[in-house]
Amino acid sequence: MAANQQNPSLSAVIEDLASKMAILIAELKKDHQAELQALRHELRELRAQMVDVETASRLNLAKTWDELTAVLLAHEAKSPPEGGSP
């Protein structure tokens, strides 16, 4: 009996391990949640940057189109009408 009192029972060891595992799992979930939130925040920032880049690209395209149109109109104004003298 003295040996039995010195060594914890198997069920006590299992309960202790289960308790420790539950604590570790809770800590991992907490760490995982913080990481997920950081990744979500980063994703939101990247989406905002993507929208900014897309908007800038559209504005540049519109500006380029306007410049091209202006050049073509200026060229048409300088050239003689079709069938006319050069």
matplotlib code that plots the C-alpha trace (Angstrom):
import matplotlib.pyplot as plt

x = [0.0, 2.9, 4.0, 0.5, 0.4, 3.7, 2.6, -0.5, -3.1, -3.4, -6.8, -5.2, -2.4, -4.9, -7.0, -3.9, -2.8, -6.3, -6.4, -3.0, -4.0, -7.2, -5.1, -2.7, -5.5, -7.1, -3.8, -3.3, -6.8, -6.1, -2.8, -4.5, -7.3, -4.8, -2.9, -6.1, -7.2, -3.8, -4.1, -7.6, -6.4, -3.5, -6.0, -8.2, -5.2, -4.2, -7.7, -7.7, -4.3, -5.7, -8.7, -6.3, -4.1, -7.2, -8.6, -5.2, -4.9, -8.4, -7.6, -4.3, -6.1, -8.7, -6.0, -4.1, -7.3, -8.0, -4.4, -4.7, -8.0, -6.5, -3.6, -5.8, -8.1, -5.1, -3.8, -7.2, -7.3, -3.9, -4.5, -6.3, -9.7, -9.8, -9.5, -8.0, -4.4, -1.7]
y = [0.0, 2.4, 2.0, 2.7, 5.9, 7.1, 6.5, 8.3, 6.1, 5.8, 7.6, 10.6, 10.7, 10.6, 13.3, 15.5, 15.0, 15.7, 18.9, 20.0, 19.1, 21.2, 24.1, 23.7, 23.4, 26.6, 28.4, 27.2, 28.3, 31.7, 32.0, 30.8, 33.4, 36.2, 35.0, 34.7, 38.3, 39.6, 37.8, 39.2, 42.7, 42.2, 40.9, 44.0, 46.2, 44.4, 44.6, 48.4, 48.7, 46.6, 48.9, 51.9, 50.4, 49.5, 53.0, 54.6, 52.3, 53.3, 56.9, 56.5, 54.6, 57.4, 60.1, 58.1, 57.7, 61.5, 62.3, 59.9, 61.4, 64.9, 63.9, 62.2, 65.3, 67.6, 65.4, 65.4, 69.1, 69.5, 67.0, 68.0, 66.6, 63.3, 63.8, 67.2, 68.4, 67.3]
z = [0.0, 0.7, -2.9, -4.1, -2.1, -3.5, -7.2, -8.4, -9.9, -13.7, -13.7, -11.9, -14.4, -17.2, -15.7, -15.1, -18.8, -20.1, -18.0, -19.4, -22.9, -22.6, -21.4, -24.3, -26.8, -25.4, -25.7, -29.3, -30.2, -28.7, -30.6, -33.7, -33.4, -33.0, -36.1, -38.1, -37.1, -38.1, -41.5, -42.0, -41.2, -43.7, -46.3, -45.8, -46.3, -49.5, -50.9, -50.2, -52.0, -54.9, -55.2, -55.1, -57.8, -59.9, -59.6, -60.5, -63.5, -64.7, -64.3, -66.2, -68.9, -69.2, -69.2, -71.9, -73.9, -73.7, -74.7, -77.7, -78.7, -78.5, -80.7, -83.2, -83.4, -83.8, -86.5, -88.3, -88.0, -89.7, -92.5, -95.6, -96.3, -98.2, -101.9, -101.3, -102.0, -99.6]

ax = plt.figure().add_subplot(projection="3d")
ax.plot(x, y, z, "-o")
ax.set_aspect("equal")
plt.show()
